[in-house]
Amino acid sequence: MQDNLEIGVSMRQIFECYCVPAVDAVNAALSGFTPTEIIVLTIVSLISYLSVIDTLKEWWKIGPKVIVFRLIVMLCFRKKA
């Protein structure tokens, strides 16, 4: 029983060491926004995140080697205006 208590205390210390400062930093960053702005920002971020994930899935289907080759070709042979 004492071991469980010690584990609980150490987990709380880890939480306070890492999570509490992170939450404080996020609260400070969002303090200038209204609740509506925070909701809109969250929705836009989620849509952007899902779009990036979908793009990465499509790229993975093509194959990483093909993607790297295409990027190299685009960088080396793009037209100069």
BELUR-V142554 format. One record per residue. N is the residue number from 1. RES is the residue in one small letter. SS is DSSP state (@ for helix, = for strand, . for the rest). PSI is psi in degrees with one decimal (NA if undefined). Layout:
# BELUR-V142554
N|RES|SS|PSI + N|RES|SS|PSI
This chain:
# BELUR-V142554
1|m|.|-38.0 + 2|q|@|-36.4 + 3|d|@|-41.3 + 4|n|@|-38.3 + 5|l|@|-42.3 + 6|e|@|-39.4 + 7|i|@|-43.1 + 8|g|@|-41.0 + 9|v|@|-43.1 + 10|s|@|-36.2 + 11|m|@|-38.9 + 12|r|@|-39.7 + 13|q|@|-40.9 + 14|i|@|-43.7 + 15|f|@|-47.9 + 16|e|@|-31.7 + 17|c|@|-39.5 + 18|y|@|-45.8 + 19|c|@|-42.2 + 20|v|@|-46.0 + 21|p|@|-35.3 + 22|a|@|-43.7 + 23|v|@|-40.1 + 24|d|@|-40.4 + 25|a|@|-41.7 + 26|v|@|-43.5 + 27|n|@|-41.1 + 28|a|@|-39.6 + 29|a|@|-34.5 + 30|l|@|2.8 + 31|s|.|-24.9 + 32|g|.|-4.8 + 33|f|.|150.7 + 34|t|.|162.0 + 35|p|@|-36.9 + 36|t|@|-41.9 + 37|e|@|-38.0 + 38|i|@|-41.3 + 39|i|@|-45.2 + 40|v|@|-43.2 + 41|l|@|-40.9 + 42|t|@|-43.2 + 43|i|@|-44.6 + 44|v|@|-40.7 + 45|s|@|-41.5 + 46|l|@|-43.8 + 47|i|@|-43.1 + 48|s|@|-43.7 + 49|y|@|-45.7 + 50|l|@|-35.8 + 51|s|@|-42.6 + 52|v|@|-42.6 + 53|i|@|-43.4 + 54|d|@|-41.7 + 55|t|@|-44.3 + 56|l|@|-36.4 + 57|k|@|-42.3 + 58|e|@|-41.8 + 59|w|@|-38.0 + 60|w|@|-33.8 + 61|k|@|-38.0 + 62|i|@|-42.0 + 63|g|.|134.7 + 64|p|@|-37.2 + 65|k|@|-40.3 + 66|v|@|-41.9 + 67|i|@|-46.4 + 68|v|@|-43.9 + 69|f|@|-45.7 + 70|r|@|-40.6 + 71|l|@|-42.2 + 72|i|@|-44.2 + 73|v|@|-43.1 + 74|m|@|-41.2 + 75|l|@|-36.4 + 76|c|@|-33.7 + 77|f|.|20.1 + 78|r|.|147.3 + 79|k|.|140.0 + 80|k|.|129.2 + 81|a|.|NA
